[in-house]
Amino acid sequence: MTSKKDEIIRGLEIQKEIFGDDLFCTREDLEIKKEPAIKISKVSEPSFGFNGTEDFRSAASLEELNDQICNCLKCPLGKGRNKFVFGSGNPKARVMVIGEGPGAEEDMQGEPFVGRAGKLLTDILKAIRFERSEVYIANIVKCRPPGNRAPLLEEIDACFPYLEKQIELIKPKLILLLGATAVLGLLKKKESMGSLRGKVFYYGQSKVMITYHPAYLLRNPNSKRATWEDVQAFRKLYDEIYPS
Ligand code: SF4
């Protein structure tokens, strides 16, 4: 059986592997500034290629929702996909993690965050004491944009009602957004990541924090330190909501 001490040592080893030796966190680093609730504007229906019905809005479970939308061709991304990537994890998760869109691996497997970036995300979650299976992971769009480009605004708008419904069913208390596209999709904010990090936003009843996308971290390892600060602050917020 793993002792608490072993768990802490393993946690520190994971932190070192992911974030390097020069970690430190002061109390000020972790100070979370409360932001007033922001108004979430209603997403208008796209004016192109709608191929489906609004029945998904009455889905009573994630399985039902998946069944109703998995053949969606509501935006051009649907035609290019191999697999629809609905999302995965605990349907009653306290924490939802939302990224940008499926990449090549995800498109082949039909699962979110399964490539190199996915492994890094799993390690980051572990470093802040979350098992991947206890959170729910989804993306802003459910079909792969060609060439791994960022989804276009109309694609985000077309797909957003599905994510909105997933959030309504899961009811996470906390959401971690990965990267600028996730921020744009959920919070409708286009500001720089630097100006958004470290703050707490609201999406309905969920508290939302922001950090860099793991794929960005693979290309820009210098941002791992900032990510470490972000996810520590996120864990602190979780512990305030769910004291052990
Ligand atoms: S990205 Fe979303 S809206 Fe576009 S086809 Fe896929 S599921 Fe439908």
py3Dmol code that shows the C-alpha trace and the ligand (Angstrom):
import py3Dmol

protein = """\
ATOM      1  CA  MET A   1       0.000   0.000   0.000  1.00  0.00           C
ATOM      2  CA  THR A   2       1.316   3.484  -0.891  1.00  0.00           C
ATOM      3  CA  SER A   3       1.936   5.686   2.135  1.00  0.00           C
ATOM      4  CA  LYS A   4       1.223   9.410   2.255  1.00  0.00           C
ATOM      5  CA  LYS A   5       4.997  10.006   2.318  1.00  0.00           C
ATOM      6  CA  ASP A   6       5.487   7.885  -0.849  1.00  0.00           C
ATOM      7  CA  GLU A   7       2.689   9.831  -2.525  1.00  0.00           C
ATOM      8  CA  ILE A   8       4.344  13.158  -1.655  1.00  0.00           C
ATOM      9  CA  ILE A   9       7.754  11.943  -2.879  1.00  0.00           C
ATOM     10  CA  ARG A  10       6.229  10.676  -6.139  1.00  0.00           C
ATOM     11  CA  GLY A  11       4.398  13.989  -6.533  1.00  0.00           C
ATOM     12  CA  LEU A  12       7.659  15.906  -6.123  1.00  0.00           C
ATOM     13  CA  GLU A  13       9.417  13.627  -8.610  1.00  0.00           C
ATOM     14  CA  ILE A  14       6.657  14.249 -11.158  1.00  0.00           C
ATOM     15  CA  GLN A  15       6.898  17.995 -10.569  1.00  0.00           C
ATOM     16  CA  LYS A  16      10.650  17.841 -11.137  1.00  0.00           C
ATOM     17  CA  GLU A  17      10.252  15.798 -14.341  1.00  0.00           C
ATOM     18  CA  ILE A  18       7.699  18.192 -15.782  1.00  0.00           C
ATOM     19  CA  PHE A  19       8.704  21.567 -14.475  1.00  0.00           C
ATOM     20  CA  GLY A  20      12.448  21.237 -13.740  1.00  0.00           C
ATOM     21  CA  ASP A  21      14.577  21.981 -10.700  1.00  0.00           C
ATOM     22  CA  ASP A  22      13.981  25.684 -10.235  1.00  0.00           C
ATOM     23  CA  LEU A  23      10.516  25.487  -8.736  1.00  0.00           C
ATOM     24  CA  PHE A  24       9.402  27.675  -5.975  1.00  0.00           C
ATOM     25  CA  CYS A  25       6.036  28.999  -4.892  1.00  0.00           C
ATOM     26  CA  THR A  26       5.594  31.866  -2.516  1.00  0.00           C
ATOM     27  CA  ARG A  27       2.331  32.712  -0.824  1.00  0.00           C
ATOM     28  CA  GLU A  28       2.116  35.818  -3.082  1.00  0.00           C
ATOM     29  CA  ASP A  29       2.559  33.655  -6.188  1.00  0.00           C
ATOM     30  CA  LEU A  30      -0.539  31.765  -5.222  1.00  0.00           C
ATOM     31  CA  GLU A  31      -2.628  34.785  -4.243  1.00  0.00           C
ATOM     32  CA  ILE A  32      -5.836  34.533  -6.260  1.00  0.00           C
ATOM     33  CA  LYS A  33      -7.526  37.764  -7.203  1.00  0.00           C
ATOM     34  CA  LYS A  34     -11.283  37.509  -7.410  1.00  0.00           C
ATOM     35  CA  GLU A  35     -12.824  38.849 -10.589  1.00  0.00           C
ATOM     36  CA  PRO A  36     -16.411  39.958 -10.897  1.00  0.00           C
ATOM     37  CA  ALA A  37     -18.630  37.513 -12.716  1.00  0.00           C
ATOM     38  CA  ILE A  38     -18.480  38.093 -16.443  1.00  0.00           C
ATOM     39  CA  LYS A  39     -21.453  38.096 -18.713  1.00  0.00           C
ATOM     40  CA  ILE A  40     -21.466  35.178 -21.119  1.00  0.00           C
ATOM     41  CA  SER A  41     -22.987  36.209 -24.384  1.00  0.00           C
ATOM     42  CA  LYS A  42     -25.392  33.832 -26.052  1.00  0.00           C
ATOM     43  CA  VAL A  43     -23.824  32.109 -29.026  1.00  0.00           C
ATOM     44  CA  SER A  44     -25.836  32.587 -32.165  1.00  0.00           C
ATOM     45  CA  GLU A  45     -26.590  29.629 -34.391  1.00  0.00           C
ATOM     46  CA  PRO A  46     -24.300  29.373 -37.399  1.00  0.00           C
ATOM     47  CA  SER A  47     -25.755  30.316 -40.727  1.00  0.00           C
ATOM     48  CA  PHE A  48     -24.034  27.540 -42.692  1.00  0.00           C
ATOM     49  CA  GLY A  49     -24.455  23.826 -43.196  1.00  0.00           C
ATOM     50  CA  PHE A  50     -26.546  22.905 -40.162  1.00  0.00           C
ATOM     51  CA  ASN A  51     -27.125  19.183 -40.345  1.00  0.00           C
ATOM     52  CA  GLY A  52     -28.981  17.972 -37.313  1.00  0.00           C
ATOM     53  CA  THR A  53     -31.668  18.921 -34.872  1.00  0.00           C
ATOM     54  CA  GLU A  54     -31.884  20.745 -31.592  1.00  0.00           C
ATOM     55  CA  ASP A  55     -32.892  17.488 -29.849  1.00  0.00           C
ATOM     56  CA  PHE A  56     -29.502  17.285 -28.161  1.00  0.00           C
ATOM     57  CA  ARG A  57     -30.543  20.111 -25.844  1.00  0.00           C
ATOM     58  CA  SER A  58     -32.911  17.733 -24.048  1.00  0.00           C
ATOM     59  CA  ALA A  59     -30.298  14.949 -23.596  1.00  0.00           C
ATOM     60  CA  ALA A  60     -30.401  13.630 -20.027  1.00  0.00           C
ATOM     61  CA  SER A  61     -26.931  12.065 -20.005  1.00  0.00           C
ATOM     62  CA  LEU A  62     -23.565  12.373 -21.710  1.00  0.00           C
ATOM     63  CA  GLU A  63     -24.172   9.077 -23.536  1.00  0.00           C
ATOM     64  CA  GLU A  64     -27.465  10.385 -24.903  1.00  0.00           C
ATOM     65  CA  LEU A  65     -25.812  13.641 -25.928  1.00  0.00           C
ATOM     66  CA  ASN A  66     -22.973  11.763 -27.660  1.00  0.00           C
ATOM     67  CA  ASP A  67     -25.439   9.573 -29.544  1.00  0.00           C
ATOM     68  CA  GLN A  68     -27.341  12.612 -30.734  1.00  0.00           C
ATOM     69  CA  ILE A  69     -24.391  14.650 -31.988  1.00  0.00           C
ATOM     70  CA  CYS A  70     -21.707  12.141 -33.027  1.00  0.00           C
ATOM     71  CA  ASN A  71     -22.637  12.343 -36.717  1.00  0.00           C
ATOM     72  CA  CYS A  72     -22.708  16.134 -36.714  1.00  0.00           C
ATOM     73  CA  LEU A  73     -21.818  17.947 -39.923  1.00  0.00           C
ATOM     74  CA  LYS A  74     -22.826  21.362 -38.662  1.00  0.00           C
ATOM     75  CA  CYS A  75     -19.524  22.969 -39.662  1.00  0.00           C
ATOM     76  CA  PRO A  76     -16.915  22.129 -42.331  1.00  0.00           C
ATOM     77  CA  LEU A  77     -14.671  20.304 -39.821  1.00  0.00           C
ATOM     78  CA  GLY A  78     -17.114  17.389 -39.769  1.00  0.00           C
ATOM     79  CA  LYS A  79     -16.312  16.392 -43.334  1.00  0.00           C
ATOM     80  CA  GLY A  80     -12.567  16.060 -42.657  1.00  0.00           C
ATOM     81  CA  ARG A  81     -12.640  14.054 -39.448  1.00  0.00           C
ATOM     82  CA  ASN A  82     -11.756  10.407 -38.973  1.00  0.00           C
ATOM     83  CA  LYS A  83     -13.367  10.270 -35.556  1.00  0.00           C
ATOM     84  CA  PHE A  84     -15.612  12.563 -33.612  1.00  0.00           C
ATOM     85  CA  VAL A  85     -13.989  13.406 -30.257  1.00  0.00           C
ATOM     86  CA  PHE A  86     -16.754  13.891 -27.723  1.00  0.00           C
ATOM     87  CA  GLY A  87     -14.703  14.059 -24.504  1.00  0.00           C
ATOM     88  CA  SER A  88     -13.905  11.583 -21.744  1.00  0.00           C
ATOM     89  CA  GLY A  89     -13.645  11.202 -18.006  1.00  0.00           C
ATOM     90  CA  ASN A  90     -15.822  11.205 -14.939  1.00  0.00           C
ATOM     91  CA  PRO A  91     -19.390  12.252 -15.878  1.00  0.00           C
ATOM     92  CA  LYS A  92     -19.802  13.700 -12.383  1.00  0.00           C
ATOM     93  CA  ALA A  93     -16.382  15.384 -12.292  1.00  0.00           C
ATOM     94  CA  ARG A  94     -15.772  18.282  -9.977  1.00  0.00           C
ATOM     95  CA  VAL A  95     -13.142  19.502 -12.439  1.00  0.00           C
ATOM     96  CA  MET A  96     -13.436  19.906 -16.171  1.00  0.00           C
ATOM     97  CA  VAL A  97     -10.386  20.530 -18.350  1.00  0.00           C
ATOM     98  CA  ILE A  98     -11.046  22.114 -21.740  1.00  0.00           C
ATOM     99  CA  GLY A  99      -8.570  22.350 -24.598  1.00  0.00           C
ATOM    100  CA  GLU A 100      -8.715  23.557 -28.180  1.00  0.00           C
ATOM    101  CA  GLY A 101      -9.556  20.684 -30.535  1.00  0.00           C
ATOM    102  CA  PRO A 102      -8.476  17.179 -31.537  1.00  0.00           C
ATOM    103  CA  GLY A 103      -5.034  16.704 -33.086  1.00  0.00           C
ATOM    104  CA  ALA A 104      -3.947  13.860 -35.378  1.00  0.00           C
ATOM    105  CA  GLU A 105      -3.766  11.191 -32.630  1.00  0.00           C
ATOM    106  CA  GLU A 106      -7.057  12.239 -31.094  1.00  0.00           C
ATOM    107  CA  ASP A 107      -8.724  12.218 -34.514  1.00  0.00           C
ATOM    108  CA  MET A 108      -7.525   8.641 -35.077  1.00  0.00           C
ATOM    109  CA  GLN A 109      -8.520   7.368 -31.628  1.00  0.00           C
ATOM    110  CA  GLY A 110     -11.641   9.424 -30.946  1.00  0.00           C
ATOM    111  CA  GLU A 111     -10.291  10.417 -27.512  1.00  0.00           C
ATOM    112  CA  PRO A 112      -9.130  13.837 -26.317  1.00  0.00           C
ATOM    113  CA  PHE A 113      -5.493  14.442 -25.285  1.00  0.00           C
ATOM    114  CA  VAL A 114      -3.947  11.084 -26.171  1.00  0.00           C
ATOM    115  CA  GLY A 115      -0.777  12.246 -27.969  1.00  0.00           C
ATOM    116  CA  ARG A 116       2.381  13.820 -26.500  1.00  0.00           C
ATOM    117  CA  ALA A 117       0.432  16.822 -25.291  1.00  0.00           C
ATOM    118  CA  GLY A 118      -2.020  14.426 -23.667  1.00  0.00           C
ATOM    119  CA  LYS A 119       0.734  12.678 -21.763  1.00  0.00           C
ATOM    120  CA  LEU A 120       2.010  16.031 -20.565  1.00  0.00           C
ATOM    121  CA  LEU A 121      -1.508  16.977 -19.457  1.00  0.00           C
ATOM    122  CA  THR A 122      -1.814  13.710 -17.518  1.00  0.00           C
ATOM    123  CA  ASP A 123       1.517  14.440 -15.795  1.00  0.00           C
ATOM    124  CA  ILE A 124       0.515  18.011 -14.980  1.00  0.00           C
ATOM    125  CA  LEU A 125      -2.753  16.785 -13.448  1.00  0.00           C
ATOM    126  CA  LYS A 126      -0.831  14.203 -11.422  1.00  0.00           C
ATOM    127  CA  ALA A 127       1.555  16.885 -10.183  1.00  0.00           C
ATOM    128  CA  ILE A 128      -1.425  18.666  -8.609  1.00  0.00           C
ATOM    129  CA  ARG A 129      -2.869  15.402  -7.271  1.00  0.00           C
ATOM    130  CA  PHE A 130      -5.609  14.758  -9.817  1.00  0.00           C
ATOM    131  CA  GLU A 131      -5.995  11.418 -11.540  1.00  0.00           C
ATOM    132  CA  ARG A 132      -7.026  11.825 -15.139  1.00  0.00           C
ATOM    133  CA  SER A 133      -9.995   9.520 -14.503  1.00  0.00           C
ATOM    134  CA  GLU A 134     -11.465  11.831 -11.859  1.00  0.00           C
ATOM    135  CA  VAL A 135     -11.703  14.886 -14.120  1.00  0.00           C
ATOM    136  CA  TYR A 136     -13.586  15.339 -17.395  1.00  0.00           C
ATOM    137  CA  ILE A 137     -11.602  16.377 -20.472  1.00  0.00           C
ATOM    138  CA  ALA A 138     -13.129  17.980 -23.565  1.00  0.00           C
ATOM    139  CA  ASN A 139     -12.298  20.437 -26.309  1.00  0.00           C
ATOM    140  CA  ILE A 140     -13.839  23.571 -27.753  1.00  0.00           C
ATOM    141  CA  VAL A 141     -14.427  21.777 -31.083  1.00  0.00           C
ATOM    142  CA  LYS A 142     -15.057  18.061 -31.477  1.00  0.00           C
ATOM    143  CA  CYS A 143     -13.563  17.500 -34.922  1.00  0.00           C
ATOM    144  CA  ARG A 144      -9.971  18.026 -35.999  1.00  0.00           C
ATOM    145  CA  PRO A 145      -9.133  21.275 -37.785  1.00  0.00           C
ATOM    146  CA  PRO A 146      -7.002  20.495 -40.861  1.00  0.00           C
ATOM    147  CA  GLY A 147      -3.232  20.742 -40.356  1.00  0.00           C
ATOM    148  CA  ASN A 148      -3.782  21.285 -36.634  1.00  0.00           C
ATOM    149  CA  ARG A 149      -4.698  24.918 -37.233  1.00  0.00           C
ATOM    150  CA  ALA A 150      -6.739  26.724 -34.595  1.00  0.00           C
ATOM    151  CA  PRO A 151     -10.506  26.423 -35.112  1.00  0.00           C
ATOM    152  CA  LEU A 152     -12.143  29.376 -36.847  1.00  0.00           C
ATOM    153  CA  LEU A 153     -14.636  31.528 -35.016  1.00  0.00           C
ATOM    154  CA  GLU A 154     -17.578  30.120 -36.966  1.00  0.00           C
ATOM    155  CA  GLU A 155     -16.427  26.563 -36.167  1.00  0.00           C
ATOM    156  CA  ILE A 156     -16.165  27.444 -32.483  1.00  0.00           C
ATOM    157  CA  ASP A 157     -19.629  28.994 -32.557  1.00  0.00           C
ATOM    158  CA  ALA A 158     -21.107  25.993 -34.365  1.00  0.00           C
ATOM    159  CA  CYS A 159     -19.702  23.513 -31.856  1.00  0.00           C
ATOM    160  CA  PHE A 160     -20.091  25.515 -28.659  1.00  0.00           C
ATOM    161  CA  PRO A 161     -23.710  24.509 -27.874  1.00  0.00           C
ATOM    162  CA  TYR A 162     -22.470  20.902 -27.483  1.00  0.00           C
ATOM    163  CA  LEU A 163     -19.854  21.878 -24.943  1.00  0.00           C
ATOM    164  CA  GLU A 164     -22.392  24.099 -23.230  1.00  0.00           C
ATOM    165  CA  LYS A 165     -24.680  21.066 -22.887  1.00  0.00           C
ATOM    166  CA  GLN A 166     -21.815  18.884 -21.611  1.00  0.00           C
ATOM    167  CA  ILE A 167     -21.058  21.439 -18.909  1.00  0.00           C
ATOM    168  CA  GLU A 168     -24.761  21.604 -18.017  1.00  0.00           C
ATOM    169  CA  LEU A 169     -24.811  17.805 -17.540  1.00  0.00           C
ATOM    170  CA  ILE A 170     -21.497  17.476 -15.685  1.00  0.00           C
ATOM    171  CA  LYS A 171     -21.915  20.586 -13.511  1.00  0.00           C
ATOM    172  CA  PRO A 172     -18.212  20.956 -12.672  1.00  0.00           C
ATOM    173  CA  LYS A 173     -17.401  23.329  -9.823  1.00  0.00           C
ATOM    174  CA  LEU A 174     -14.095  24.160 -11.498  1.00  0.00           C
ATOM    175  CA  ILE A 175     -12.947  24.479 -15.087  1.00  0.00           C
ATOM    176  CA  LEU A 176      -9.332  24.707 -16.241  1.00  0.00           C
ATOM    177  CA  LEU A 177      -8.990  26.245 -19.696  1.00  0.00           C
ATOM    178  CA  LEU A 178      -5.940  25.302 -21.740  1.00  0.00           C
ATOM    179  CA  GLY A 179      -4.819  28.019 -24.135  1.00  0.00           C
ATOM    180  CA  ALA A 180      -6.222  31.052 -25.892  1.00  0.00           C
ATOM    181  CA  THR A 181      -8.734  29.187 -28.096  1.00  0.00           C
ATOM    182  CA  ALA A 182     -10.348  27.581 -25.065  1.00  0.00           C
ATOM    183  CA  VAL A 183     -10.578  31.026 -23.445  1.00  0.00           C
ATOM    184  CA  LEU A 184     -12.111  32.516 -26.574  1.00  0.00           C
ATOM    185  CA  GLY A 185     -14.575  29.632 -26.912  1.00  0.00           C
ATOM    186  CA  LEU A 186     -15.841  29.562 -23.344  1.00  0.00           C
ATOM    187  CA  LEU A 187     -15.328  33.067 -21.967  1.00  0.00           C
ATOM    188  CA  LYS A 188     -15.468  34.941 -25.301  1.00  0.00           C
ATOM    189  CA  LYS A 189     -12.300  36.776 -24.300  1.00  0.00           C
ATOM    190  CA  LYS A 190      -9.559  37.624 -26.759  1.00  0.00           C
ATOM    191  CA  GLU A 191      -7.003  39.077 -24.353  1.00  0.00           C
ATOM    192  CA  SER A 192      -3.435  37.838 -24.049  1.00  0.00           C
ATOM    193  CA  MET A 193      -2.801  34.772 -21.917  1.00  0.00           C
ATOM    194  CA  GLY A 194      -0.487  36.873 -19.749  1.00  0.00           C
ATOM    195  CA  SER A 195      -3.325  39.200 -18.766  1.00  0.00           C
ATOM    196  CA  LEU A 196      -5.767  36.357 -18.007  1.00  0.00           C
ATOM    197  CA  ARG A 197      -3.590  33.964 -16.005  1.00  0.00           C
ATOM    198  CA  GLY A 198      -3.912  33.929 -12.237  1.00  0.00           C
ATOM    199  CA  LYS A 199      -7.481  35.255 -12.241  1.00  0.00           C
ATOM    200  CA  VAL A 200     -10.721  33.494 -11.441  1.00  0.00           C
ATOM    201  CA  PHE A 201     -13.590  33.854 -13.908  1.00  0.00           C
ATOM    202  CA  TYR A 202     -17.097  32.457 -13.812  1.00  0.00           C
ATOM    203  CA  TYR A 203     -18.999  30.389 -16.331  1.00  0.00           C
ATOM    204  CA  GLY A 204     -22.444  29.889 -14.829  1.00  0.00           C
ATOM    205  CA  GLN A 205     -21.832  28.259 -11.443  1.00  0.00           C
ATOM    206  CA  SER A 206     -18.311  27.091 -12.374  1.00  0.00           C
ATOM    207  CA  LYS A 207     -15.133  28.891 -11.384  1.00  0.00           C
ATOM    208  CA  VAL A 208     -12.711  29.078 -14.274  1.00  0.00           C
ATOM    209  CA  MET A 209      -8.936  29.444 -14.374  1.00  0.00           C
ATOM    210  CA  ILE A 210      -6.589  29.560 -17.316  1.00  0.00           C
ATOM    211  CA  THR A 211      -3.194  28.193 -18.253  1.00  0.00           C
ATOM    212  CA  TYR A 212      -1.146  27.349 -21.322  1.00  0.00           C
ATOM    213  CA  HIS A 213      -2.052  24.465 -23.615  1.00  0.00           C
ATOM    214  CA  PRO A 214       0.281  21.454 -23.186  1.00  0.00           C
ATOM    215  CA  ALA A 215       1.027  21.477 -26.951  1.00  0.00           C
ATOM    216  CA  TYR A 216       2.268  25.058 -26.527  1.00  0.00           C
ATOM    217  CA  LEU A 217       4.427  23.940 -23.602  1.00  0.00           C
ATOM    218  CA  LEU A 218       6.053  21.267 -25.762  1.00  0.00           C
ATOM    219  CA  ARG A 219       7.097  24.023 -28.181  1.00  0.00           C
ATOM    220  CA  ASN A 220       7.836  26.608 -25.464  1.00  0.00           C
ATOM    221  CA  PRO A 221       9.286  24.857 -22.404  1.00  0.00           C
ATOM    222  CA  ASN A 222      10.119  28.251 -20.879  1.00  0.00           C
ATOM    223  CA  SER A 223       6.431  28.618 -20.073  1.00  0.00           C
ATOM    224  CA  LYS A 224       6.443  25.544 -17.814  1.00  0.00           C
ATOM    225  CA  ARG A 225       7.271  27.655 -14.789  1.00  0.00           C
ATOM    226  CA  ALA A 226       4.234  29.898 -15.411  1.00  0.00           C
ATOM    227  CA  THR A 227       2.094  26.799 -15.926  1.00  0.00           C
ATOM    228  CA  TRP A 228       3.290  25.418 -12.634  1.00  0.00           C
ATOM    229  CA  GLU A 229       2.168  28.610 -10.892  1.00  0.00           C
ATOM    230  CA  ASP A 230      -1.211  28.448 -12.663  1.00  0.00           C
ATOM    231  CA  VAL A 231      -1.965  24.847 -11.786  1.00  0.00           C
ATOM    232  CA  GLN A 232      -0.842  25.321  -8.185  1.00  0.00           C
ATOM    233  CA  ALA A 233      -3.289  28.235  -7.905  1.00  0.00           C
ATOM    234  CA  PHE A 234      -5.969  26.047  -9.494  1.00  0.00           C
ATOM    235  CA  ARG A 235      -5.326  23.286  -6.939  1.00  0.00           C
ATOM    236  CA  LYS A 236      -5.475  25.832  -4.132  1.00  0.00           C
ATOM    237  CA  LEU A 237      -8.871  26.997  -5.370  1.00  0.00           C
ATOM    238  CA  TYR A 238     -10.037  23.358  -5.508  1.00  0.00           C
ATOM    239  CA  ASP A 239      -8.854  22.768  -1.931  1.00  0.00           C
ATOM    240  CA  GLU A 240     -10.754  25.863  -0.776  1.00  0.00           C
ATOM    241  CA  ILE A 241     -13.959  24.522  -2.342  1.00  0.00           C
ATOM    242  CA  TYR A 242     -13.357  20.924  -1.237  1.00  0.00           C
ATOM    243  CA  PRO A 243     -11.349  21.043   1.998  1.00  0.00           C
ATOM    244  CA  SER A 244     -10.068  17.580   2.877  1.00  0.00           C
TER     245      SER A 244
END
"""
ligand_1 = """\
8
SF4
S -16.581 20.575 -35.046
Fe -18.469 20.468 -33.858
S -19.984 21.624 -35.073
Fe -18.264 21.121 -36.431
S -18.898 19.209 -37.409
Fe -17.645 18.669 -35.629
S -19.127 18.339 -33.973
Fe -20.198 19.446 -35.619
"""
view = py3Dmol.view(width=600, height=400)
view.addModel(protein, "pdb")
view.setStyle({"model": 0}, {"cartoon": {"style": "trace"}})
view.addModel(ligand_1, "xyz")
view.setStyle({"model": 1}, {"stick": {}})
view.zoomTo()
view.show()
